[in-house]
Amino acid sequence: MNTDEYDLTSHFRDMSDEELMSRCAAHILTEAALTVALRELSSRGLTLTERSESESEDAAVYEGDYETVAQFLNPIDAQIVCASLQTAGIRAYIADANVVQTNSLWSIALGGARVRVPALRVSEAKDIIAAFDRGDFTLPPDHELQ
């Protein structure tokens, strides 16, 4: 066993079962790393389950190019709206958040941090953003939760 394989063995040994299985299933490991990781899985009595065809098809569904549905000068506001969309099952991401945070003077020139979703989900995303703006997701005060 060479030094690299020893390092990989100890690295994978320190991972939890879930993390190790996730790494193996993600197909991101090199061939050598995958061999060591699968050996570690086997030593734990675990087997790697392949994705079913229906899961693979679901992951590959194309919903159109991404379009901007909201813009915020404050990237934290964009994060909150993006998280709301993701919770509703809409794939969303934020463009230019890092640039806006790094140099806030560029925020106006860039149009702020932009929340983007697939084209087929734009109307649904806008409905969720409108509900968010109306306060539909607001939690009651602490004394009313009891």
N, C-alpha and C positions, 0 to 999 in steps of 0.2 A: 504494500500500500504506500503510495507516494504522499508527500506532505499535503498536496491539494486535496486528495481524497480523504485524508485524515481530517483536514479542516472542514470539509463538507459533511463528513460523518458526524462530527461533534456539533456542527451548526444545525443539521436536521434533527439530531437527537434532542436538542434543547427546545424544539418547536412543539406546540400542542398538537394533538391529533388533527383538529380542525384546520389549523394553519398549514400543516404538512400536506393534508389532502387537497387543500385549496391550491397550494403551490404546484402540486403535481398535475391537478386537473386544468390549470390555467395554460398549460403548454408554453411556459415562458422560460423553463429551465434548459440549460445546455444538455446534450446527451449524457455527458459524464455526471452532471449534477442529478439528472433524472434517474440514472442508474442507482446512485447512492440513496436518493430519496425513496425510490421504490423498495430498495433493500431495507431501509428503516421502517417503511410501512409494513412490509412483510414481517419484520421482527416484532412488531407490535400486534400482529395478528389482524391487521387491517387490509382491505383490498380497495383498490381505486375503482369506483364505478364510473363508467363512461356515460356521457349525456345521452339521453334517448333522442331519437330523430326528431320528435315533436319539440323537445326543448331546444335543440339546435335550430330548428326552423323558426321558433318564436324569437330567438336571439337575433336571427338574421332578417327579421321583418324590416323592410325599408319604409319609413314613414315620410320621406321627402327630405329635402335640404333643410338645414336649420335656418329659422327666421327669428328676428328680434321681436319680442312681445312687450318688453319693458326696458326702460333706461333709468338709471339712478346715479346721481352725483356721489352718493355715499355707497361704497361697495357693500357695506354691512346690510343695508336695505335690500340690495340685490341678492345677497346670500339668503335672507329670510324668505323672500318671494320664491327664489329658486328651490329652497327646501320645501316650501308649501306645494310647489308643482311636483317635485319628486315624490312627496308623500302621497299625492293624488295619482301616482303611477305614470306621470309624464316625464320622459327623459328631457332633462334641461341642464344647461350649463351657463356659466357666466363668462362673457368675453371682456377683456381689458380690465378686469378687477385689479390685477397686480400692478399694471401701469398706473391706474388711478390712485392706488394706495401709495405707490412709490413717489409719484409726483402729482400732488393734488391740483397743481396749477394747470396741468394738461387735461384735467377731467372735463372741463367745458369743451375744449377743442376736440376731444375724442367722442364726446357725447355721453360720457360717464360709463359706468359698468352696465353692460347690456345682458339681459336675460334672454337666452335663445332656446327655442324648442323646434321639433320637427314640424314641417309645413302642415301635415295632416292633423296636428294637435293644436294649431294656433287658436282656433275658436274656443276649444275647451280650456286652454291655458288662459285666454283673456277672461273667460267666465270666472275662473278661479281667482285671478288677480282682482277682478271687480268685487268678488265676495270678500277677499282679503281687505280691500280698500274700504268696503262698507263696514267692516268690523265683525263679519260673521264668524271669524275664528277667534275672537277675543274671549279670554277666559274670565269668569266672574271673579270678583274680589275674594280674597282668602276667607273672609268670614262667611261668605255664601256657599263655600265648598263643603262645609260641615253638615 
